[in-house]
Amino acid sequence: MRLLGPNSLGLLAPWPRAECQLFSRPIKQGKLAFISQSAAVSNTILDWAQQREMGFSYFIALGDSLDIDVDELLDYLARDSKTSAILLYLEQLSDAAVLFPPPVALHVTNRFW
């Protein structure tokens, strides 16, 4: 069994109607996949999108990625027929995110500890 997280808010996948999440409401079906490493950004984007009735193919709050990582998700979403674009909010950039060919909007934070 593969695990998302820890510190993940979960996964929403409205096309197969799969929800493993801590979000308050289900999402509408759409063609945009969203992946974030930040729970706060995930909640903000989800609230903003739901107010505008935007849909997603997948909405993934990745967390700390001890098992499933961004590279694996990008590989899966690149082959997914329900996904036509991917929006990423990353705190750490992987090689796969840089080399990814489909339409991708990417924001990497500059975090200083």
C-alpha positions in Angstrom: 0.0 0.0 0.0 1.3 3.5 -1.0 0.8 6.4 1.4 0.3 10.1 0.8 1.9 12.3 3.4 2.5 12.6 6.3 1.1 16.0 7.0 -1.1 15.8 4.0 -4.6 17.2 3.8 -5.4 14.4 1.3 -6.5 13.7 -2.2 -9.7 14.7 -4.1 -10.4 12.9 -7.4 -13.9 13.9 -8.6 -13.9 11.8 -11.9 -13.7 8.4 -10.1 -15.4 10.0 -7.1 -12.6 9.2 -4.8 -12.0 11.3 -1.7 -9.4 10.7 1.0 -9.1 14.0 2.6 -9.6 16.5 5.4 -11.2 19.2 3.2 -14.7 20.3 4.1 -16.5 19.9 0.7 -16.2 17.8 -2.5 -15.0 19.4 -5.6 -16.4 19.7 -9.1 -15.1 17.8 -12.1 -12.6 19.6 -14.3 -9.5 19.2 -16.4 -7.0 21.0 -14.1 -4.9 19.0 -11.6 -3.5 20.8 -8.6 -0.6 19.6 -6.5 0.7 21.5 -3.4 3.2 20.8 -0.7 1.5 23.4 1.5 -1.7 22.7 3.5 -2.4 26.4 3.9 -2.0 27.1 0.1 -4.2 24.0 -0.7 -7.0 25.3 1.6 -6.8 28.8 0.1 -6.8 27.6 -3.5 -9.7 25.2 -2.8 -11.8 27.9 -1.2 -11.1 30.3 -4.0 -11.9 27.7 -6.7 -15.1 26.6 -5.1 -16.4 30.2 -4.8 -15.9 30.4 -8.6 -17.3 26.9 -9.2 -14.0 25.7 -10.8 -13.4 22.0 -11.2 -10.4 19.8 -11.0 -9.3 16.4 -12.3 -7.3 15.9 -9.1 -6.6 18.1 -6.1 -3.7 16.8 -4.1 -2.2 18.2 -0.9 1.0 16.3 -0.9 2.4 17.0 2.6 5.9 15.7 3.4 6.2 13.1 0.6 7.8 10.2 2.5 6.3 7.7 0.1 4.5 9.2 -2.9 6.4 12.2 -4.4 5.8 15.0 -6.9 7.7 13.1 -9.6 5.4 10.1 -9.4 2.3 12.3 -9.4 3.5 14.2 -12.5 4.2 11.0 -14.3 0.7 9.7 -13.5 -1.1 12.9 -14.4 0.8 13.3 -17.7 -0.9 10.1 -18.8 -4.3 10.8 -17.3 -7.0 11.5 -20.0 -9.0 13.7 -17.6 -6.1 16.1 -17.0 -5.2 18.7 -19.6 -3.1 21.1 -17.3 -1.3 20.9 -14.0 -0.9 23.6 -11.4 2.0 23.1 -8.9 2.8 24.9 -5.7 6.1 23.5 -4.4 8.4 24.3 -1.5 11.1 22.1 -3.0 11.7 21.7 -6.8 12.3 18.2 -8.3 14.0 17.4 -11.6 10.7 16.0 -13.0 8.9 19.3 -12.3 11.5 21.2 -14.4 11.5 18.8 -17.3 7.7 18.2 -17.5 6.3 18.7 -21.1 2.5 19.3 -20.7 1.1 22.7 -19.8 2.3 23.3 -16.2 2.0 26.4 -14.0 4.7 26.2 -11.3 5.4 28.3 -8.3 8.3 27.4 -6.0 8.6 29.3 -2.8 11.8 30.8 -1.5 11.6 29.7 2.1 14.3 30.7 4.6 14.4 28.9 8.0 
